[in-house]
Amino acid sequence: SSGSKILGNGKEARPADQPGHIPCAINRFKVSGRITDAALHPVAGQGLNLGLRDAYLLAEKLSTLFSRSEQDITATDIHRALTEYAVSRKIDRITTIGLTDLMARVFTSNLLPVVMARGLALSTLQWLPSIKTTLARQMMFGRR
């Protein structure tokens, strides 16, 4: 058709004003839960851990979507998948960023009450392995 280009894979790319054009929702959709970068304080590599979880779960969501026939995927489907991804990542992002920020503040504070509470908290983690395990799992695997 007029104005179309044949791509290397034999598919026809159509301009936006032609019937059959599906806009690339991935390029114009701004995911509020975008993949986290290293902007977090580097407490135990939590920026990296969160970014890896973001990337893994985005790939999982998109692979499910794109495992369907190309003709069955619409811009609305892509938009829905990205929205579901953003919503699903919100709790983990908020929890991880909050815990990371708290840990950075607690471990860098020289205020005597904070220093004493920090020592007590670390001792408690040694004596209550279930709490230590829960905290470690949250920091490694996040909330799902």
One Martini backbone bead per residue (centre of mass of N, CA, C, O) as a GRO file, in nm:
protein
  144
    1SER     BB    1   0.102   0.032   0.009
    2SER     BB    2   0.092   0.355   0.054
    3GLY     BB    3   0.382   0.426   0.249
    4SER     BB    4   0.497   0.158   0.276
    5LYS     BB    5   0.706  -0.081   0.446
    6ILE     BB    6   0.941  -0.333   0.420
    7LEU     BB    7   1.058  -0.541   0.633
    8GLY     BB    8   1.292  -0.782   0.711
    9ASN     BB    9   1.036  -0.977   0.804
   10GLY     BB   10   0.794  -0.896   0.581
   11LYS     BB   11   0.661  -0.671   0.710
   12GLU     BB   12   0.425  -0.411   0.737
   13ALA     BB   13   0.474  -0.064   0.750
   14ARG     BB   14   0.256   0.182   0.877
   15PRO     BB   15   0.122   0.461   0.885
   16ALA     BB   16  -0.082   0.623   1.114
   17ASP     BB   17  -0.309   0.701   0.876
   18GLN     BB   18  -0.347   0.395   0.837
   19PRO     BB   19  -0.488   0.117   0.808
   20GLY     BB   20  -0.351  -0.112   1.055
   21HIS     BB   21  -0.228   0.066   1.256
   22ILE     BB   22   0.003   0.016   1.530
   23PRO     BB   23   0.100   0.161   1.787
   24CYS     BB   24   0.380   0.210   1.990
   25ALA     BB   25   0.323   0.176   2.319
   26ILE     BB   26   0.604   0.147   2.443
   27ASN     BB   27   0.720   0.432   2.358
   28ARG     BB   28   0.460   0.615   2.479
   29PHE     BB   29   0.461   0.464   2.745
   30LYS     BB   30   0.451   0.557   3.085
   31VAL     BB   31   0.598   0.393   3.337
   32SER     BB   32   0.575   0.436   3.672
   33GLY     BB   33   0.743   0.147   3.709
   34ARG     BB   34   1.015   0.178   3.630
   35ILE     BB   35   1.317   0.094   3.599
   36THR     BB   36   1.540   0.083   3.832
   37ASP     BB   37   1.795   0.258   3.939
   38ALA     BB   38   2.094   0.381   4.112
   39ALA     BB   39   1.947   0.601   4.315
   40LEU     BB   40   1.997   0.441   4.542
   41HIS     BB   41   2.125   0.363   4.810
   42PRO     BB   42   2.400   0.127   4.854
   43VAL     BB   43   2.234  -0.077   5.027
   44ALA     BB   44   2.304  -0.387   4.947
   45GLY     BB   45   2.210  -0.336   4.641
   46GLN     BB   46   1.899  -0.238   4.605
   47GLY     BB   47   1.889  -0.106   4.327
   48LEU     BB   48   1.966  -0.362   4.175
   49ASN     BB   49   1.752  -0.555   4.282
   50LEU     BB   50   1.509  -0.389   4.186
   51GLY     BB   51   1.588  -0.377   3.886
   52LEU     BB   52   1.585  -0.685   3.839
   53ARG     BB   53   1.290  -0.726   3.912
   54ASP     BB   54   1.172  -0.537   3.707
   55ALA     BB   55   1.288  -0.676   3.453
   56TYR     BB   56   1.175  -0.960   3.498
   57LEU     BB   57   0.866  -0.880   3.519
   58LEU     BB   58   0.851  -0.743   3.244
   59ALA     BB   59   0.937  -0.985   3.073
   60GLU     BB   60   0.712  -1.171   3.169
   61LYS     BB   61   0.473  -0.997   3.074
   62LEU     BB   62   0.563  -0.973   2.770
   63SER     BB   63   0.591  -1.277   2.702
   64THR     BB   64   0.297  -1.340   2.740
   65LEU     BB   65   0.191  -1.147   2.528
   66PHE     BB   66   0.404  -1.240   2.282
   67SER     BB   67   0.295  -1.546   2.264
   68ARG     BB   68   0.105  -1.443   2.085
   69SER     BB   69  -0.038  -1.356   1.821
   70GLU     BB   70   0.012  -1.076   1.640
   71GLN     BB   71  -0.295  -1.036   1.560
   72ASP     BB   72  -0.385  -1.043   1.886
   73ILE     BB   73  -0.227  -0.768   1.919
   74THR     BB   74  -0.276  -0.469   2.086
   75ALA     BB   75  -0.237  -0.162   2.214
   76THR     BB   76  -0.420  -0.226   2.455
   77ASP     BB   77  -0.265  -0.474   2.553
   78ILE     BB   78  -0.002  -0.327   2.611
   79HIS     BB   79  -0.112  -0.119   2.804
   80ARG     BB   80  -0.223  -0.321   3.011
   81ALA     BB   81   0.044  -0.466   3.077
   82LEU     BB   82   0.194  -0.208   3.177
   83THR     BB   83  -0.006  -0.136   3.398
   84GLU     BB   84   0.012  -0.398   3.559
   85TYR     BB   85   0.309  -0.376   3.616
   86ALA     BB   86   0.310  -0.106   3.770
   87VAL     BB   87   0.118  -0.199   3.996
   88SER     BB   88   0.283  -0.457   4.088
   89ARG     BB   89   0.550  -0.274   4.172
   90LYS     BB   90   0.475  -0.066   4.394
   91ILE     BB   91   0.513  -0.213   4.667
   92ASP     BB   92   0.809  -0.292   4.632
   93ARG     BB   93   0.924  -0.011   4.590
   94ILE     BB   94   0.828   0.121   4.852
   95THR     BB   95   0.953  -0.083   5.048
   96THR     BB   96   1.251  -0.076   4.953
   97ILE     BB   97   1.299   0.228   4.969
   98GLY     BB   98   1.221   0.260   5.266
   99LEU     BB   99   1.426   0.058   5.389
  100THR     BB  100   1.680   0.181   5.266
  101ASP     BB  101   1.652   0.460   5.390
  102LEU     BB  102   1.643   0.373   5.684
  103MET     BB  103   1.917   0.227   5.690
  104ALA     BB  104   2.090   0.468   5.608
  105ARG     BB  105   2.009   0.647   5.849
  106VAL     BB  106   2.077   0.455   6.086
  107PHE     BB  107   2.388   0.384   5.995
  108THR     BB  108   2.467   0.719   5.998
  109SER     BB  109   2.402   0.767   6.285
  110ASN     BB  110   2.511   0.949   6.602
  111LEU     BB  111   2.277   0.916   6.774
  112LEU     BB  112   2.242   0.762   7.064
  113PRO     BB  113   1.955   0.636   7.036
  114VAL     BB  114   2.013   0.511   6.754
  115VAL     BB  115   2.260   0.343   6.829
  116MET     BB  116   2.111   0.171   7.042
  117ALA     BB  117   1.882   0.066   6.859
  118ARG     BB  118   2.064  -0.068   6.653
  119GLY     BB  119   2.195  -0.273   6.845
  120LEU     BB  120   1.929  -0.405   6.932
  121ALA     BB  121   1.833  -0.491   6.650
  122LEU     BB  122   2.078  -0.672   6.579
  123SER     BB  123   2.045  -0.864   6.818
  124THR     BB  124   1.759  -0.955   6.752
  125LEU     BB  125   1.829  -1.088   6.478
  126GLN     BB  126   2.010  -1.310   6.611
  127TRP     BB  127   1.766  -1.427   6.806
  128LEU     BB  128   1.556  -1.390   6.539
  129PRO     BB  129   1.563  -1.562   6.253
  130SER     BB  130   1.283  -1.503   6.123
  131ILE     BB  131   1.327  -1.198   6.088
  132LYS     BB  132   1.587  -1.213   5.928
  133THR     BB  133   1.468  -1.376   5.692
  134THR     BB  134   1.245  -1.180   5.610
  135LEU     BB  135   1.429  -0.941   5.547
  136ALA     BB  136   1.611  -1.081   5.339
  137ARG     BB  137   1.385  -1.159   5.140
  138GLN     BB  138   1.290  -0.875   5.079
  139MET     BB  139   1.567  -0.770   4.969
  140MET     BB  140   1.595  -0.993   4.743
  141PHE     BB  141   1.268  -1.049   4.636
  142GLY     BB  142   1.046  -0.907   4.752
  143ARG     BB  143   0.726  -0.810   4.665
  144ARG     BB  144   0.431  -1.009   4.522
   0.00000   0.00000   0.00000
